[in-house]
Amino acid sequence: AVAGESLAVVGGYLEPGEVPLAAAQRELLEETGYHAPDWLALGQYQVDGNRGSGVGHLFLARQARQVAAANADDLEEQQLLHLSLAEVRQALAEGQFKVLAWATVMALALLHLAE
């Protein structure tokens, strides 16, 4: 539903019986081939408070390193980008994260990252 290209974060859904952190770690590995030893919980938020449809569990993966090839099975074309903090801030300010949830998790992550 997003017109054109957009910057996005890693994300996905919980598998049956899976806890949110394990899901985030799995999604990072699947979508990027990266593993991170250090995770910071950024909170959990109602996705649509008026309809009660779902909870988003947001995390910041720190000290991530590539350990495998990406194995994403998403339908859209993806390209992994490595952006500096300044580039992320600029992209966020320019609206390059075109989905509210993606912009939100980046803004929350930036609160915990130093130059």
GIMOTA-V204856 format. One record per run of one state. SS is the DSSP state (hx for helix, st for strand, lp for the rest). FROM is the first residue (numbers start at 1). TO is the last residue. If there is no record, write none. Layout:
{{SS FROM TO} {SS FROM TO}}
//
This chain:
{{lp 1 19} {hx 20 32} {lp 33 33} {st 34 35} {lp 36 37} {st 38 46} {lp 47 54} {st 55 62} {lp 63 64} {st 65 66} {lp 67 84} {hx 85 93} {lp 94 99} {hx 100 110} {lp 111 115}}
//
